[in-house]
Amino acid sequence: MVQIAIAKFFDGEAPDIVADIQAEEAEERTQMLLDAARHDNLQESFLDGSDRSSRAARPFRTDLAPRVVPQLPRTYRPPFLLAALFAPFQFGYRILSSILRVVFYLSSFLPRSIRPRGVASIRRGWKDTTERRVTLPRETAERFRREFEEEYGPHDLVFFNGGHAQALDTAKRDLKFLLTVLISPEHDDTESFIKNTLLSPEVVSFLNDRSNNIILWGGNVLDSEAYQVASEYMCTKYPFSCLVCLTPKEGSTRMGIVKRFTGPISPTAYIVGIQNAIGRYAPDIDNVRAERAAQTLARNLRSEQDSAYERSLALDRERARQKREAAAAAAAAEKRALEEAAAAAKQEELRRQWRKWRASTIAPEPETGVRLALNMPTSLGGGRVIRKFASDTTLDDLYAFVECYDLVQEPQPQDEKVAEPRDYCHKYGFRIASVLPREELEPSSVMTIGEKMGRGGSLVVEDVSEDDGDVND
């Protein structure tokens, strides 16, 4: 720009300030794109330097992204005698380390030009250089976010709330890209990288864009988990960033490191590097996502078909069960009806036998005695029966006479003897009552007709319904 202005001055041309500014901005953009293109990892640099034929013959293979599960440190306690022997040395080491720590802390206040290298961020990371308690991955992530906000202020970055292994599993399950950021508070470039690159508006907007499918995980190497991640991912320079995703062409379940960033880098180069890596592997991941969607659809369809078959089978089983129950109920009802009919037939047979036996026990009509007029109901033939009974005839014999009246009128063969049926209790289907005054006469083997009727009288024989109750023998 200065050379162009001098040439125009000596040539007599007036300087075009607007054109000069536009030319300068174009030159800066070109330089930034060149820097972004040059900023690559070692493997990609080797790949770009190789010829295209060898690249087609030997396809590029990414580094494996290991799944780091934090291991809790094991405390070793030496024997008592050995601890007592080395106690003075341990005490002296603690005093020396405390003195050196104070010296380094005070040196951090010196100007940058004269202070020793490596103590630039001792003051900022004073609380981090002390012994840090080993916590669970989720608690470590919360502590990292809290210290990050305390050091660099509020921000819009969304860090994954969990351990690195959980973030890797989430990216593998949801087919997303995992961006791992490791920082060291004691490194000189950490503060500039975070403020100028990671917290720049364009980088924050790019990482928070859901269409990019990026999961951001951050860690402080002073923590045990982040230190183990740095060791497994072969981090040799800070600040360190790497992009991890599923590499279907190298393995259906293989997570590979597709991009690395080390040291200071401009926001544009940072975004361009991530975009290039996403552009290379996004089509393969989209294919895997489509395959998983097809498998999920087929699995859901098969599950729905199996569910419909199970429902149909359960309905058929229910219908068969109801049919069996109906058939069993019908068979039980038929059996019960047959049993009741057989019991009723047997009961009727015992009743006929009892009537024949009881008719044979009724004494013939005496010439003198109590004269009774019995008004018979229709069920017993109807009509009015007038008969004499001995005064000592019991009311039970009177009921038996009415019950067996048709048999008493017919002469029975002398040689036919009927025995009393066993296990049978006869029930009378009628009752006998006096007219005036009305009084019901219950069957009794003690009470006699003479005591109840005197010399005679008129009696009414009434049918007994089921609601009124039965008159027992």
Residue, then its C-alpha position, 0 to 999 in steps of 0.5 A: m500500500v505504501q509503495i503504491a501511494i509513493a508511485k502515484f505521488f511521484d506520477g502526479e496522481a491523486p491517491d484513491i483512498v477508498a480503492d486503497i482500503q478495498a485493495e488492502e482488505a482483499e489482500e488481508r482476506t486472501q492471506m487469511l484464507l492461505d493461512a487457513a489452508r496451510h494450517d493442517n495437521l502433519q498427516e494431512s500435510f503429508l497427504d497433500g504433498s503426495d501425488r494423486s495416484s498414490r492417494a487413490a492407491r493408499p486411502f487416508r486413514t484417520d487416527l483412532a479416537p480412544r475412549v478415555v475413562p478416567q482412572l482414580p489415582r491409587t494412594y500408596r502408603p509406604p511402611f512406617l519405618l521408610a516414611a519416618l526415614f524419608a520424613p526430613f527429605q519430604f519436609g524439605y521438599r515441601i518448603l522448597s516447593s513453597i518458596l519456588r511457588v512464591v518466587f514464580y508468583l511474584s515473577s508473574f508481576l514483572p513486565r513481559s520482556i524481563r520475566p522468565r518464560g513459563v510464568a506468564s499465567i502463574r498468577r491467573g492459574w494460581k488456584d489451579t496449580t495447587e493440588r486439585r481434588v479428583t472428582l467424578p466426570r460430571e463434577t469435573a465438567e461443572r468445575f471447568r465451566r465454573e472456572f472458565e466463566e470466572e476467568y473469561g466472563p460470561h459466554d454463549l458456548v455450550f460445553f458438554n455436561g459430562g465426561h469425555a467418554q460420555a461425550l464420545d458415546t453421545a457423538k457416536r450414538d447421535l452421529k455428531f462431531l465431537l470437538t475436544v478443547l484442552i487448555s493449560p492455564e500455565h501456557d502463554d497462548t491459552e488466554s489469547f486463544i480463548k479470548n481471540t479465537l474460541l470466544s470470538p462471535e463467529v466461532v461461538s455462532f458456528l459452534n452453537d449452530r445445530s445444523n453443524n451437529i457439533i458437541l463441544w467438550g472442554g477440559n483443563v489439563l490440571d484435572s486428571e481426566a483432561y490430562q489422561v485425554a491429552s496423553e491418549y490423544m498425543c497432545t504435545k502443544y497447547p492450546f489443543s483442539c481436535l475434531v472426532c467423528l464416526t468414520p464408516k469407511e474405516g469401520s462401522t463403529r470406529m471413531g477417528i480424529v479428523k482434524r487437529f489444532t495446536g497453538p494459536i490460530s485465527p478464528t477464520a482458520y479455525i472455522v475453515g479447518i472444522q468446515n473442511a473436516i465436516g465437509r469430508y465426512a458429513p456425506d458418509i455420516d449422512n449415509v449411516r444416519a439414513e441406514r439407521a433410520a431405515q433400520t429403525l423404520a424396519r424394526n418399528l414396522r416389524s415390532e408393530q407387526d409382531s404386536a398386531y399378531e400378538r393382539s390377534l393371537a390373544l384375541d383368538r385365545e380369549r375367544a377360545r377360552q370363552k368358548r371352552e368356558a361356555a361349553a364347560a358351563a353348558a355341560a355343567a348345567e346339563k349335568r346339574a339338570l340331570e342330577e336334579a332330575a335324578a334326585a327329583a325322581k328318586q325323591e318322588e319314588l321315596r315319596r310314593q313308597w312313604r305314602k304306601w307305607r303310611a297308608s298301611t299304618i292308618a287305623p280304619e274308621p271306628e264306629t264312634g269317635v270324633r266326627l270331622a268334616l274335611n274340606m279338601p283342596t283341588s290338588l287332593g281331589g276336592g270335595r268334602v270328606i266326613r269321617k270319624f277318628a278315634s279321640d286318641t288319634t294324633l294330629d300327625d295321623l290326621y295329616a297322614f290320612v289327608e296325604c294318603y286319602d286316595l290310597v286309603q279309599e282303595p283296598q290294598p293287597q294283604d300280602e303286599k307289605v311296604a317298608e318305611p323308606r330310609d333317609y327320607c323326611h316327608k314334607y306336607g304340601f298343605r296345612i289343616a286349620s279350624v274354621l271358627p275360630r281359625e287355628e292352624l293345626e301343626p303335625s304333632s305326634v303328641m297332640t290328639i284330635g280329641e284334645k283339639m276338636g272335642r267331639g267333632g268339628s269342621l276343618v279346612v285343608e289349604d295348599v301351602s305355597e313355597d313362600d308360605g313355607d312347608v309343614n314338616d312331618 
